[in-house]
Amino acid sequence: MQVEAQRVKIVDGGKLVIPASMRRQLGIGTGDTVLVDVDNGELRVRSVTRAIERARAILRKHIPEGTGLADELIADRRREAERE
């Protein structure tokens, strides 16, 4: 469900109040940390959870099915330790 653009004001200290409907759509609440960046002159706000999900999806495209990166890292570190 796409929430339509809404006008909001910037208040003292540069604070921006995100409307409740948009916070619900983003899955963020009071006290949550969000990622904010500027993309082509537009302010973009993402939940940390969403950003992590997106990063994982990007990585999955480059990792063969059934490959465990943690296991590979541990094995690599063990090989390095054996060489020392």
Phi, psi and omega in degrees: 000117180272125176272134181290156179302143179228150176275132175225158180255150171272127183256180182313139179080009179076018181282140179243127179268118179273124181304148183304319181298324179287321177298319178296316180298323179278346182073034179243153181219180180304130178089349179290153175262137178236162174259134182232132175212169177253126182234112181052044177079007179242142177281129180240130180240128180227146173288151178299320180301315180295320179296320178294317178301318180294318179297318178297320179296320178295315180296320181302329180294338186251002182244125179301147179304136177084001179273129177256109183296323179297316179297319179295320179296314179299315179297319179297316179295322178295319178296319178297317181295323180293327180287338183282000000 
